[in-house]
Structures are given as C-alpha cells and as structure tokens.
Amino acid sequence: MPLTLHPPPSTFSFLSATATPTATHRFFTIPRACTQLAPNPPSVIKTAPVIIVGAGLAGLAAATRLNSDNIPFLLLEASDGIGGRVRTDIVDGFLLDRGFQIFITAYPEAQRLLNYSDLNLQKFYSGAKVYYGGEFHTVADPLRHFSDSLLSLGNPIGSVFDKLLIALTRARSLSKSDEEILKAGEVSTIQLLKSVGFSDSMIGRFFKPFFGGIFFDPELETTSRLFNFIFKVLALGENTLPANGIGEIPNQLAAKLPSDSILLNTRVVSVDFTDSNSPSVTLESGETVKSELGLIMAVEEPALDKILAGRATAVQKKKTARSTVCLYFTLDRDQIPVRDPVLFLNGSGEGIINNMFFATNVAPSYGPPNKALASVSLIGLFENNSDDDLRAKVIKELSGWFGASKVESWQHLRTYRIGFAQPNQSPPTDLMKNPKIGSGLYLCGDYVTSATFDGALVSGRRAVETLLKDRALAP
C-alpha cells in the first residue's frame, strides 16, 4: 500500500499492514531521557516516499531536512546504532569515542542544526603542547591566550616570523566566505604552507602533527581548500567535546525524528533501477524497499562501491582512504602528569604517536570519579603490528614524554583500528559535488563535500534539496 505525502503521525509506519513480527530489524527510538531499541517490529517492508541508506551524520541531516517539510522517509542502518563513525562506547564507566574526534563550534551548518547548550560542550585549551627536544613547548592562540603566546615566541616550534605568518594566514581565511574557500584554486596543504613562507621547523613540529591529526594525513597532501576551511573555523570557534561523548551529536539529531523512521540492523546489499524514477533497495534479508520519490545513499565510499558495483551510476574509484588507530588508557586522576585540557602533539619527528590528550581533563564526565582517561592517536592502520605490540610501543613512547614511573602503571582499555576514518581529499578535489548521480538517486557524505562534521551535515541537506527540486516539491 503506497504512502501519501501527509505529515506523519507519531506512530506512522512504512511497513506492510500484514507484516509479522521478526527480530531481523529493529527500530531506533529515542525517548527524551534515553536511547533504546523497540522490540519485535514488523518484517515485510514495501514502500516509503524517500529511502535514506546510512544513519551517519549525513543520513541524519538528510532525514532532518525531510522531516522539516513533513515528508515521510525510512532511514536504513546496517549496524546496531546510529552515528556512523561518530559514535561513543561505554566501557567500564568510561566514554570512548571511536577514534580521535574534536567538535569545532564554528561549523556553520552545525550551528543551524544543533543545540549546543544541550550538548554541554567542554572546551579544549586553544593551542597545543608540542613535544620536541625532550620537553613540551606551548603553541597558543594569541587572541585567547595572549600571555601564553608572548611567552612562546622564543620557543623552538617555529620562528617569530612563523608566528606572524599564522596571524596573516588567519586573517586571509577570515576574509573569505566558505563557498569561496571550497571553490578556490587548490594545491596540497604542504605546498600552501611552503608557498606562504613557513619554515621547515614550523611545518614539521606543529603543522604536520596538528593538521595531520585532523586530516589523518601526516604528509599534509590534503587539499588547501580543506586546510583553509578548518583554519577559518578554528579561528572563529572553540575545540570541544560534548560532555556525554561525541555520539551525542547524532543522538541529538535522531531525537527530533519520528520514532519509527530509523531501522537498525538493516543492511542494504543492492539497488534496483528497473523503475528509473523510483529506485528500490534489496536488503540482506532478501526483502525489498521501493522509494516513491527518491533514494539517498548516505554510506561511506567503500560501502557505496559494493552496493552500486557494476552500475553506470557508481562513483569513480576514490583515492586510498585515511586510517587511524586510537588507544585508550586509564589511570588514577591524582596521577595525571598535566591537568590542562590541552592537546599534546608529537613534534619530534620520531615514534608512532601523532597526538594524545587526557579526555577527562577536557570533560570529567568521560571517566568515573577518581579515574582519568587518556586517548592516544596514531595515523595509519599499522596492520603489521598486533594490538599488544602497539600498546607496548605507545607506553614506551609516552614514558619518554611523562616519565616511566607514571606511564607504566596506566591500564589499557581498548584499541580502535579505523580503516575508513576520513576520505582522502588530496588534489584534485570537488568539494561542491552535485549530489544527483542518477534518476531518483542522490549521494551524501563527507566525501561529497568537505571531510568534516560540517561537510557531512551540509551534504545531507543538499541531497534532499536537490531531490525536492527534481520532484517539484521545493518550497
């Protein structure tokens, strides 16, 4: 029975009226105080006005845009939870984000979609401590920590001229609109930094570990467009973590959607284009869901390649994705070597650690009372190293930073190996891609725009706006 485009009631269902209970699929429902899965939903799915595949930030942003126009949709998610790469696990009372993630408050799309007050954002120090020459050196934002920046002028993390160049680069980025930045001519970030005049010491000791950690790209091959966009939002906003973990960002988006609109544990394996105007999807269970208005693919590139394999509409082969390994350790809070909410960067050019921080210094809620949480990030997958080997190497390296007597007592909690941490956005790039790739088929994700939280959110909105325009539904 097809659905009509009326505002959906709170119990609106996209499922067949004759469906029988099954444990295969589970709805995602978010009561005001908690997140849970509703038991025993119906099993036979027929049609939905719009189908969204993937409940990461892009898919949730697309769903939010549809919901704002009262257009019913069904959001299909292969895993057991929402958020995609933006998820938080609870382990022994600790909040473990899946990989190193920082939320920048100046993201413009995020400002429109999210309630920052409800996220209870906890701030990092605006700068970093760089490990070089056997000790830490502070690099501070002069507008937020003026006295610290003055004291840092003579440290070995770049020259005084380098620090003046940072101010000039900041001013240039602030003088341009986001669209101008994302459409500007491009080179790699490393080429841009050299052309501006930054010294090798500034590039190697600060830019490579700092922006390399943001892009998961230690060689800074990432497009200058993305560098300039990040530089701009860093100048305008704060680096933060939500008090209840990075996963609160997708949770907040999902909480505003109809309670029966997200279906978890529902893997899409292929797309059928028999009806060119209304593609349908086949699920791993063998069931079929047909879209009436369009299909929005909001999955990561590797999953997209599999689902659209062999199709003329499939996107072209992408560059090797950026990968990372994140290790978490716990220690007693009274044993923390530094109590500032600061990011530590490896500027030595040696070792495997790129950056680390004490999450409970930023947000005490990330750990139980009297316990601290340390997050350590490596760039790459280190496939030839076992988890035990990596753990031992990290402990040894951190012992050089903070002292063996302190670090050797740290207890390992979990290691995350993230093969697809971020799309590779080295030049050439198109950060303003048309989301439509076929009749009734649209793409969204951070690989369609900028590889940022904001890029994912923007891409979801744009995919829906293009679909609505195609169907003459745009206001």
BELKA-V51265 format. One record per helix or strand of 2 or more residues. SS is the DSSP state (~ for helix, > for strand). FROM is the first residue (numbers start at 1). LEN is the number of residues. If there is no record, write none. Layout:
BEGIN
ss = [SS,SS]
from = [FROM,FROM]
len = [LEN,LEN]
END
This chain:
BEGIN
ss = [>,>,>,~,>,>,>,>,~,~,>,>,>,~,~,~,~,~,>,~,>,~,>,>,>,>,~,>,~,>,>,~,~,>,~,~,>,>,>,~]
from = [26,35,47,57,73,88,94,103,108,116,121,127,135,146,160,178,189,200,222,224,239,248,262,268,280,288,301,322,333,343,355,359,364,371,387,404,411,436,441,453]
len = [5,4,7,12,4,4,4,2,6,4,3,6,6,6,15,6,8,16,2,13,4,8,3,5,4,10,7,11,3,4,4,4,3,9,16,4,12,3,3,18]
END
